[in-house]
Amino acid sequence: MENIIYGIKNCSTMKKTFDWFDEHGIAYRFHDYKKEGMDDERLRAWSARLGWEKLVNTKGPTWRKLIAAGQPPLNDIDEAITLLIANTSLIKRPMIETAAGELIVGFDPGTLEDKLGKHQGN
């Protein structure tokens, strides 16, 4: 397995994530939500591990635009996944799948060190 970072390229949090990986010499592959999209199967797998609520970025401008346009609150996994696939900017970032099988949501240097630093042989 490999480390995969999911997100969008033009995001300050993503830049911090890339910088952290590069500074620690940890190899990764980047999956750009905007260019490559996201699939139902992966979102369901993440939801099974974390709960679908943890996948939805409700703090960004895409969410605010949807709410302003009358998007009702999400009630279940099916509604959430449909919305996330149609609006990939709503998926939290970064989402990181580590080579060791960990799933990390968001950028936190301590969590990255704990989950990745010990498994990379650095």
C-alpha positions in Angstrom: 0.0 0.0 0.0 1.0 3.6 -0.4 0.2 6.9 1.4 -2.6 8.7 -0.5 -3.5 12.3 0.2 -7.0 13.3 -1.0 -8.0 16.9 -1.4 -7.9 19.9 -3.8 -4.7 21.5 -5.0 -5.5 25.1 -4.2 -6.0 24.9 -0.5 -3.8 26.3 2.2 -4.4 23.3 4.4 -3.4 21.0 1.6 -0.2 23.0 1.1 0.7 22.5 4.8 0.0 18.8 4.4 2.2 18.5 1.3 5.0 20.5 3.0 4.8 18.2 6.1 5.1 15.0 4.0 8.0 16.5 2.0 9.8 17.8 5.1 9.6 14.3 6.6 10.6 12.5 3.5 7.4 10.5 3.3 6.3 9.4 -0.2 2.7 9.9 -1.2 0.3 10.0 -4.1 -2.1 12.9 -4.4 -5.7 12.4 -5.5 -7.3 15.7 -6.6 -11.0 15.7 -5.9 -11.6 18.3 -8.5 -9.7 16.5 -11.3 -10.3 12.9 -10.4 -13.6 13.1 -8.6 -14.6 10.7 -5.8 -16.5 7.5 -6.0 -19.4 6.1 -4.0 -17.5 3.1 -2.8 -14.6 5.0 -1.2 -16.9 7.5 0.5 -19.0 4.6 1.9 -15.9 2.9 3.2 -14.7 6.1 4.9 -18.2 6.6 6.3 -18.2 3.1 7.7 -15.0 3.9 9.6 -15.6 7.5 10.6 -19.3 8.3 10.1 -20.5 10.3 7.1 -20.8 13.5 9.2 -17.0 13.7 9.6 -16.6 13.8 5.8 -18.7 16.9 5.2 -16.9 20.2 5.3 -19.5 22.5 6.7 -17.1 25.4 7.3 -16.2 26.3 3.7 -17.7 28.5 1.0 -19.3 25.6 -0.9 -21.4 24.6 2.1 -22.4 28.2 2.7 -23.5 28.6 -1.0 -25.5 25.4 -0.8 -27.3 26.5 2.4 -28.0 30.0 0.9 -29.5 28.3 -2.2 -31.8 26.2 0.0 -29.9 23.0 0.5 -31.7 21.2 3.3 -29.7 19.6 6.2 -28.3 16.1 5.4 -30.2 13.3 7.1 -28.4 10.2 6.1 -25.4 8.6 4.3 -27.1 8.4 1.0 -27.9 12.1 0.9 -24.4 13.0 2.1 -22.6 10.8 -0.5 -24.8 12.1 -3.3 -24.0 15.7 -2.3 -20.2 14.9 -1.8 -19.9 13.3 -5.2 -21.7 16.3 -6.9 -19.7 18.9 -4.9 -16.2 17.4 -4.1 -15.2 20.7 -2.4 -17.5 19.6 0.4 -15.2 16.6 1.3 -13.0 17.5 4.2 -9.3 17.8 3.4 -7.0 16.4 3.6 -8.2 12.9 3.8 -5.2 10.7 4.2 -5.0 6.9 3.7 -1.7 5.7 5.1 0.3 2.8 3.8 -0.4 1.2 7.2 -4.2 1.4 6.7 -4.8 4.4 8.9 -7.4 7.0 7.8 -6.6 10.6 8.9 -9.0 13.5 8.6 -7.5 17.0 8.5 -4.1 18.4 9.0 -2.6 18.0 12.5 1.2 17.6 12.7 1.0 15.6 16.0 -1.4 13.1 14.5 0.7 12.8 11.3 3.8 12.2 13.4 2.0 9.6 15.5 0.4 7.8 12.6 3.1 8.2 10.0 6.4 9.0 11.6 6.8 5.7 13.3 5.8 3.6 10.2 8.1 5.2 7.7 11.4 4.1 9.0 12.6 7.7 9.4 
